[in-house]
Amino acid sequence: MLRLSDLAPTPGSRKRRRRVGRGYSSGRGGHESGRGTKGQRSRSGGRVRPGFEGGQTPFWMRFPKRGFKNPCRTEYAIVNVGELGRRFEAGATVTLEELMARGIVKDPKAGLKVLGQGELSVPLTVRAKKFSRSAREKILAAGGQVEEV
């Protein structure tokens, strides 16, 4: 019968930690401790920051920059009403999950926004986070329903 006290790691599977910098008699790394001789990387905390190119003008500084990129911008997965009219039959319920299952939308991002490009002739129930004014008008004109989630 196997007991908990009988369990032991496979021989050779657990190695002891290499303790460097413990004097010459330790057998490994008395003076340089395996870091080579001199230089920035031999010192404690001696590393270059990401993007540092040895004093040469870094890549990101060599090019002009213009404009402003808002880090807080919310991006939506977008779909046009014309696409919905082609892909869904009358009376269907359109949700982000359904669009992803059919491969119409790849990345859900912050939710679904429906835009008004194209024509819609079938009544659909559309559930989305946002609608453009024209999309809302076209869905309602076709006899469908608009539900904001």
N, C-alpha and C positions, 0 to 999 in steps of 0.2 A: 504494500500500500504506500502511495506517495504522500509524504508529509510536507508541510510548509517549510519545516526546518531542514529538509533534504535538498531544497532548491538552491542551486548555485549557478552563477553565470558560466557559460562555456569557457573553458581555459583559453586564454589569449584574446578574449573578446573585450576585456576591459583593461585599458592601459593606464598607467600612472601618469599624472600630469608632470610635464617637464618643468622643473624649477630652475630657472636660469638666474644668473646674477647672484649666486650664493658662494662666491669665492672660487679660487682655482682648484681646490681639493674636491669640489663637488663633481668634477669630471666633465662638466659641460659649462662653458661660458663663464669664466671668472671675470674677465675684464671687459670685453665687449658684449658679452651675453648673446651672441648669435645675431647681433644687429650690424655687423660689419664695423668699419672704422670711420669715425667722424661723420659729419654731414647732418642735414636736417632730419633724415629718417632714423638716425641713431639716437636722437634725443627723445626724452619722454614728451608726449604731446606733439612731436615733430611730424606733422603731415601738412600738405598743402590743401587749401580749401577747394571745393569743387569749382571748376571753371578757371582755376589759376593756371597760367601758361608760362610760368617761369619769368615773369616780368614783361614778356611780349604783350602787346595790347590784346586782351581777350577777345574771342570770337564775337561775343554778344555786344562788345563795345565798338566793333569795326564797322557796323552798319547803321545807317540813319534810321531813326524811329519816328513814326508819325501816328497821330491819333490817340485814342484811348480805348482800351478794352475793358469793359466793365466786368469785374470778377463775380459780381452778384447777379448777373443777368440770368433770367430763367428762360430756358429754351424748351419749346414744345415740339412734340412730334406732330407734323402737320399733314393734313389730307384735304383734298378739294372735293366739293360736292359732286362734281362731274365723275370723279373716280368712284364715289359711293354709288352713284346711279348706274354705273357700268357693272360693278362687282356684286351688288346686293339685289335680291328680288324684293318685290313689293311686300310691305308689312314686316320686314326684318328689323331686328334691333342691332344697331351698330355700336360697339364698344371698343375701347382700346385693345382689350384682350382678344376680341374677335378679329380685329385688323392684324394683330401680331400673328395669330394662328393662321391667317390666310396669306401671310407674307407681304402684306401691303405696307406695314410699318415695321421697321427693323429694331429701332431703339426707342423705348418708351419715354425717355428723358423725364420732363416734369409733368407729363400728362399730354392729352390730345387737344389740338386746336383744329377746328374745321374752318377752312377758307372757302370763299364763294366762287372759285373759278369753275367754269363748265355749267352744264345744264342738268337738272334733276327732274325726272318725270314720274318716278315711283315714290309712294309714301313710305318714309322710313322713320323709325324712332332712333334718334341719334343721342348717345350719352357721351359728353365730352367735358373737358375742363373749361374750354373757351370756344366761342364762335365769333366769326366776323359778322358784321351787320348784314352783308349781302348773303352770307351762307345761311344765317337764321331766316331771312326772308324767303330764300329759295326752298328751304326744307318745309317751312310752314305753307308756302304757296302750293307745294306738291301734295299737301294733305298729311304731312308727317308731323312728328313731335320733336321738340328740342328739350333736352334735359341736361342741366349743368350739374356736374358732380364735384 
